[in-house]
Amino acid sequence: MNSTLAYFDKSTTSCPCNFAFGEYDVAQTLMTITGKKEPLFLFLGDAFSFFLALWITLFLRRLEEPSGSYILLHLSSFSFLFVVWFVVFFVAGLYENHTLLFRKKLPNTLFRVQATNILIAVFFFYFSPFEEIAPKTNLILYSVVSSLLIFFWRLFLVPLFEPVKKEKAIIIGSGKELSEIEAEVNHNSRYPLRFIPSIHTDSPREHAGEAVAKRILEEGVSVVVIDFDNPELTPALTSLYRLMFSHVRFFDMSRVYEELFDRVPLSLLREGWILQNISAFPRRGYSFLKRVMDIAIALPLFLISFILYPFVFLAIVIEDGKNFFIFQERIGQKNKHIRLIKFRTMSFDDSKNPTTQNIITRVGKILRMTRIDELPQLWNVLLGEISLIGPRPELPNLVSEYERVIPYYSMRHTIKPGLSGWAQIRDADAPRRFSDIEKTKNKLSYDLYYIKNRSLMLDLKIALKTIKTLLSRSGA
């Protein structure tokens, strides 16, 4: 240890502030911890399973090796289905981070996904108006073979590719996020790391620079996850800086947490992170394309939804004959007040006193369950007050309360709110109408993740997940 540290001239390490990732590419090195290459690996395995199932099906039909032309003939019909099936896999979360909980649900998830895919195939082949689609007789056989291959690949073959030898890692920091990272990685065999007991900043002697460096070298640690923004760790950075030359890699704790859980760790955030990642200035190209997509999608949906309006009006009149619509005040982008329009689902305008235990009408229960009550908000989308995708706008009185007690809560108002958002599809326990500080903090962690990482691809992912929620009637 002493000889290692003696190699360095302390005068060259007086400013270790930029040593965090050294020569390593941030995106590439984070894959070491989070396994970001796994989605591509799983996708290629699924694709091979689908194509192999087609080959086996054609072989079993004739009990001879299928010719290239025979395969291409069927592939032209099945290729569209493959694309749809991959979308179903994506929506079901089969290409996302596999936490231990998800892996326990994997058999049931695969069963439901394959059942959905088979129903789609039946509809496609037996009700398609295209006469040239012919492989209807092979459909049942292919459904059985492809399901068996997918189950075998996902449940038995994928675990064989998990790393046997794991790198030693250590976390230097504090807070509940530290324990969450340790539990996620150490209890999931897919990660190529194993965390040894962490170093907590609430123990001054434990995180002293020389002591930390010595422990890292003695225990053969090759990956260090550290809270770089924690001022208590600043004195230790000089000693840790020297370890770069011993092939020790360093990762920022907040970024690792974000990559693992798809949300931002609020207790690790400080002003520097906000200034660096949450910009009030629009991403002009993205904002323009998103606005175009909002109009292109919301306008036809708004016009089509008029078909339902007479039935909703009639149902509300028959039940209590009161107002059809309610106008709810919300906080929009840049803290501007906006008025959202919805079909009334309660016994009176619930926006006037949101803390009152209002009674949901019988018609209202149906409207909420089917999300039909949200359809008039497409008009707010067309007006540009909200977007299809973004953080859900909150009631003014709740915003005032949250801004007083939750740091950085106002940051969610730097972008336009939306009908559906990252928090809505990821946080099933988010508060809906009444004040709940802890649950709102958790919701904010997802909102900030979206604001930082927003893109058309992420918007598409949220849209597909929202459709899944609507079809399954979950979260109603």
N, C-alpha and C positions, 0 to 999 in steps of 0.2 A: 504493500500500500504506500509506504513512504517513498519508495523508489519511483513509483508511478507518479505521485504528486510532485516529487522533486523535479520531474522532467519539465515542469512548466515554470516559466518566469511570471511571478505575480503581476509584474508590470504589464504583461500582455493580456491579463484577464480583468482589468479594471472596469470594463464595461461589457458584462455578459448579457446585456439586454436582448441581443439578437441571436442568441445561440439556440433558440428553442428547437429549430428543426434542421439546423446546419445545412448540409448539402442535399438533404432528402426532400423529395417532392411531397408536399403535404397530402395531396389526394392519394398518392401511391402508398405512403407509409401508413395512413389510416386504415388501409385495407388489411394490414397486418393484424389489427385488433378487431375490426368489424366484419371482415370477410366480405367486402363489397364485390368481389369477383364471383361470389356464389350465385347470384341471380343469373348471370350468363351461363355458368356451369349447369344450373338446373334447367334453364331454358333449352340448352343444347341436348341435354339428356331427355327431356320431354319430347323434343322434336324427333330425336332418333327413335324413341319409343313409338310415336305415332306412325312414322314411316315404316318401321320394322313391322308393326302390327298390320299395316296394309299389305306388305309383302307376304307375311304369314297367311293372311286371309286369302289372298289370291292363290297361294300355293295349296291351301287346304281345299279350295273350291275345285281345282282341277287335279290335285295330287301330282303336280309337276311344277318345275321351276318356271315362274311367270316370265314371259319375254319382256323386253324393254318397252315395246309398243303397247303391250297389255297393261303394264304398270303405268305408263304415261296416260293412257286412256282413263284409268280410274283416278290417277293423281289430279287430273284436271278438274274432276268433280269434287274430290276430297280436299283440295287445297284451300277452298273458301272456308270449309269447316275447320280446318286446322287453325286458320287465323282467328276465327270466332272462339275456338276452344282455348287458344292462348290468352285471349282477352278474359275469358271466364276464369282461367287460372290466375291471372293477374289480379282481377277484382277479388278473388277469394283469398288473396294474400299469400299465394304460394311462391312468390318471388320476393318476399320481404324478409327482414331479419327474423330468424327463427328463434324466438325465445323458448325457454324450457316449457312454458305453459302451452305455446303453440304446438310444440312437438307432441305433446300428450294428446292434442286434438287432431293431429295430422290424419290418422285413419278415418275418422268421421268426416273431416273436411274433404278428403279425397273421394270418399263415397258420395257425398252430396255434389261435388263438382262433376264427377263422372256421370251421375244420374242426370244432372242438368245438361251436360254435353250430349248424352244419348237422346234426350228429348229434343234438343236442337237439331240433331241429325235426322231424327224421325220426321220432324216438321219440314226440314229442308228437302229431304228426298221424296217424301210422300205427298207433300202439298205444294211443291215447287211447280210453277207453270212451265218450266223449261223442259221440253221433251228430251233434250239431249242428255239430261242427267239420268243415267241408267243403273248404277250399281245398287239398286234397292235390295236385291236378293242377298247381297253381301253385307248389308248393314248390321244385322243381328250378330253375325259371326265376327265382324270387325269390332263391334261394341264390346263383346266379351274379351277378345284378344287384347285390344288396346287397354281395357281396364286392368286386366291381369298384368300387363307389362308396366303400366304406370304405377300400380301398387308395388310390384316387385322392385322397380327402379327407385321409387321414393322411400320405401320403408326398409329395404334390405341392402341395396347397392350404395345409395348415397352415404349411409353411415360408414361404409368401408373406406371412403375417401377423406374422412375426418382425420386431422393430424394426430399421430400417435405421440410424437415427441413435442412437448410444449416448451416455449421459451418462458423463462422466469421473468416476472414483471412485478412492479411495486407502484403503489399510489402514494403520493405525498400531497396532503391536503386536509380538508375537514368537511363536515356536513353530511347529510343523509345521502347525497349523490355519490360519495365515496363508497358507502356500503352497497348502494344499488349497482354500481359498476362492478365491484368485486363479486357480488352474488350472480349477476348476469353472466359474467365471463367464466367464473369458476364452476358454475353448475350447468354449463352448456358445453358439450364436447366439440362443437363446431368451431370454437375459437382456438387459435394456435397459441394461446397464452395461459399461464396460471399465475394468479397474483399471490405473492407471499404476504404475510401480515403487513398492513399498511403503516405509514408514518403520519401521525396526526399533528397538526400544527398547534393543538391545544397543549402539547407537551414540549416546552421550549428546548429541553435538553435533547429530546428525541430527534428534533429536526434541525439540530445544529449542523452546519455545513460539512465539517470534517467527519463527524460521526455518520452522517447519511452516506457520504461518498465511500467511506470505509465499508459500511454494511453492504452497499450495492456491489462493490468489487468482491468482497469475501463470499457473498452468496451467489455470485454468478448471474446477477440480474442484467438483462440486456435491453429491457424496455422500462422506461420510467414515465408514468403518467403524473403530471404535476399541475397544480393550480398556479399558473404563472402570474396571475393578477393579484394573488394574495400578498399583501405587503409584509406579512410576517416571514415569508420565505425569501424575500429579497436578499438578506445577508448570506443565505446558503447557495445562491446562484453561482457565485465565483467557484466554489468547490465542485459544484455539479457541472459547470462549464468544462472543467478539465476532463470529465469522463467521456466527452465526445470522442476523444482520441483513444479511448479504450473500447470503441465500437458500441457504446451505449446510446440508444435512441430515445428521444424525448418527445412526448405528446402533451398537448394542452388538455387539461382535465375537462374543461367545458366542451371542447370540440369532440372529445371521445364520447362524452355523455350524449351529446347531440346526435352523433353518428349511430350510437347504440339504440337510443330510444326515440328518435325522430321528434324530439322536443328540446327546448332550451332549459338548462338548469338555472332557475331564478336566483337561488342563493349564491351562485358563483358569478352573477352578473355585476358589473360595475360600469361607471360612466364611460370608461375607455372602450368597453365592448359595445355599448350602445352607439357611441360616435362612429365606431368602425363598421358596424354591421347594419344598423337601422338608419337608413338615409331618408330624409323627408323629401328629397328630390326624386321625381318620377324616372323610371327607366323608360325612356320615351318610346323606343321601338316596341318593347313588351306592352306598355300601356296602350299604345295605338292598336296593336293586334288584338289585345284583350277586349278593347272597346268594340272593335269590329265584330269579334266573336260573340260578345254579349248581345249586340243588335241582331246579328244573323241567327242566333239561336232563340233569343227571347221573343222577337217579333212573330215568327210563325207559331211558337207555342202560345203566345198571348192571343192570337187570332183563333187558333184551334180551341183554346180553352173556353171561348164564348159558347161552344156547344153545351157546356155544363152549366152555364150561368142560369138559364131558365129553371133547371131542375133544382139548383141550390136555392134560388129565390123562392120557388114554390114550397120547398121543404121548410125553409125558415118561416114563411108566412103561415103555414099550417100549424107549426109548433107554437109560436108566440107572436107573430105578426110585427116584430120590432125591426130595427134597422138591419139591412143586409150587410153593410160594411162597417168596419171600425177603422179609425185612423190613429195609429199609435206613434207617439213621438219617440224618436231614437236619436242617438248621437252618431253622426257620420264622420266622414273624413275631415280632418282639421278641426274637430270638435264642433262642426256645424250641426244644427238641429234639423232632422228630416222627419217626414211623416210617412210611415209605411201603411199601406192599405191592405186589409185582409178581410175575408169573410168572417162575420161574427160567429164565435163558437161558445160564448158564455151568455149568461142571463142578462148582462148589461155590459156597457163599454168598459172592459177590464183595464184599459190604459189609464183611466182616471184615478184608480186606486189599486195599484198592483199588489199591495200587501194584504188586501182583503181576500178572504177565502171565498172566491166567486164560485158559482155553480156552472159547470159545463153542461150545455144542453144536449139532448139526445142526438140531434142533428150535428151539433158541434163535435161530439165524440167521433162520429163517422168522418166528418171533414178533417179532423186532426189525424185520425188513424191513416187516412188515405193521402194526407197532405194537400188536399184540395183547397183548404183554407189559405194556403200560401200563394195560390195562383195569381190573385190580383197584384201581388208584389212584382210581377213581371212588368207592370206599368212603371214601377219605381226603377227597374233596370233600364227600361227604354228612356226614362228621363235622365239617366246618368247619376242618380242619387246613390244607388248601390250597384254592385256587380253580381254576376251569377256566382262567382267564387270569391271569398274573402272572409275576414272575421265577422261573425254575426254582430249587428249593432245592438247596443244595450240601452236600457231605459236611463234617462238623465239622472234620476235620483240614485240609481245604483252606481252609475259612473262616478258621481260626486263622492260617494262613500268609498268606492274602490281606489280612486285616485289619492285619497287621504291615507290609506293604510297599506296599499300594495305598491311597492317601488316600480317605476317604469310602466305603470298600467296605461298611461296616456299614449305610449308608443304604438298601441294597437290602432290608434286613430290617424297614424301617418299615411295609411292607404285607405282606399275605398272599401267599405264593408260589403258583405255578400250574402246571398241566400243560403249558401252552404260553405263550409270552410274546413280547414284541416282539423280544428278542434272538434267540430261536429262529428267527423267520421272516426276520430281517434280516441276521444274522451267520452265514453258512454255515461260517465258520472257527472258531467258538467251541470252546474245549476241552470235552471231554465227561467225562473221568474223571481225567485226570492233570493235575498242576500245570503251568500255563503263565501266567506273570505278564503278558506283553504281550498275549496273546490275551484274557485275563480282563479287562484294562483296557478293551479294545475292547468286550467284552461288557457291562461295567459301564456304559459310555457309553450303550448302548441301554436298559439297565435303568433308569437315572436319567431318561432321556427319558420312559419309560413312567410312572414314578412321578410325574413332574411333570405330564404331560399326560393321565393316565388318565381315561377317560370310557367310557360305554357304546358310543359310536360307535367309539372306538379298539379296545375289546374285540371288537366285531363284526368290525372289519377284521382283527384278529389271528385270530379264529376262522375267517373265510373263507380267509385265507392258510394256516392250518393244515390245513384240509380239502384245499386244493390240494396241499400238501406230502404229505399222506397218500395222495392219489389218484395222485400222480406218483411216490410212493415215494422222493422225494429226501430227503436228510438222514437216511436210515435208519441 
